Amino acid sequence: MSRHAWLRCEVKPGMFEDEVAICVKTVDGAVLSFFISADAVKDVAGSEKAISVEVVDRDRDFSVVTLPRRSFEGSNVARVPFRSLVFA
């Protein structure tokens, strides 16, 4: 069960002009962070930002997603709140 979704995230300036730093909050309160190309970020629901992810598993409270890059914390898979996803 792999399905595309957009994951709401916090976006900060990156080290270079064409990149941004992404922060994703997991269901257990941890924050995963990584750099990504600035053009990989999409506006959703007004001023909120999101990145493209693949949903590999889910229930009504959380989803397991594959992130577009490995995080500095060591993984490219995260368990995130279901409400943080936008399906388009």
matplotlib code that plots the C-alpha trace (Angstrom):
import matplotlib.pyplot as plt

x = [0.0, 2.1, 0.3, 1.5, 0.7, 2.0, 3.4, 3.0, 6.4, 8.3, 10.6, 13.6, 16.4, 19.0, 22.8, 22.5, 20.2, 18.3, 17.7, 15.7, 15.9, 12.9, 11.7, 9.1, 7.4, 6.8, 3.9, 6.2, 7.3, 10.7, 11.8, 13.5, 15.4, 17.1, 17.9, 16.0, 15.7, 13.5, 11.4, 10.4, 8.2, 4.6, 2.2, -0.9, -3.8, -2.8, 0.7, 1.4, 4.2, 4.5, 6.8, 6.1, 6.1, 5.0, 2.6, 3.6, 1.2, -1.5, -4.3, -6.7, -4.1, -0.8, 0.9, 4.3, 5.9, 9.0, 10.7, 12.4, 15.8, 17.5, 17.2, 20.1, 18.7, 19.4, 16.2, 14.2, 11.1, 8.9, 5.7, 3.7, 0.3, -2.3, -3.7, -0.4, -0.9, -2.7, -3.8, -4.1]
y = [0.0, 2.9, 6.1, 9.6, 12.4, 15.9, 16.1, 19.5, 20.6, 23.6, 25.2, 27.2, 28.8, 26.3, 26.7, 27.5, 29.8, 26.9, 24.7, 24.8, 23.0, 20.8, 19.9, 17.2, 16.4, 12.7, 11.2, 10.8, 14.4, 14.0, 16.4, 15.0, 17.5, 17.5, 19.8, 19.6, 21.6, 24.6, 23.7, 20.5, 22.4, 23.1, 25.6, 23.9, 25.4, 29.0, 29.6, 26.0, 24.2, 20.5, 18.0, 15.0, 11.6, 8.0, 6.6, 3.0, 2.3, 4.1, 3.9, 6.6, 8.4, 8.1, 7.2, 5.7, 7.7, 7.6, 11.0, 12.3, 12.3, 10.6, 12.8, 14.1, 11.9, 8.8, 7.6, 8.3, 6.7, 8.5, 7.9, 11.1, 12.3, 11.4, 14.9, 16.3, 14.7, 16.2, 13.8, 15.3]
z = [0.0, -1.2, -1.9, -2.6, -0.2, 0.8, 4.4, 6.2, 7.5, 8.8, 6.2, 7.0, 4.9, 3.7, 3.4, -0.3, -2.3, -4.0, -0.9, 2.3, 5.6, 6.4, 9.9, 10.3, 13.7, 14.4, 16.4, 19.4, 19.3, 17.8, 15.0, 11.9, 9.7, 6.3, 3.4, 0.1, -3.1, -2.6, -5.6, -4.0, -1.5, -2.2, -0.6, 0.9, 2.9, 2.7, 4.1, 5.1, 3.3, 2.4, 0.9, -1.3, 0.6, 0.0, 2.6, 3.2, 6.1, 8.1, 10.6, 11.8, 14.1, 12.3, 9.0, 8.2, 5.3, 3.3, 3.3, 0.1, 1.9, 4.8, 7.9, 9.9, 12.7, 10.6, 8.9, 5.8, 7.3, 9.8, 11.7, 11.5, 12.6, 10.0, 10.1, 8.9, 5.4, 2.4, -0.3, -3.7]

ax = plt.figure().add_subplot(projection="3d")
ax.plot(x, y, z, "-o")
ax.set_aspect("equal")
plt.show()
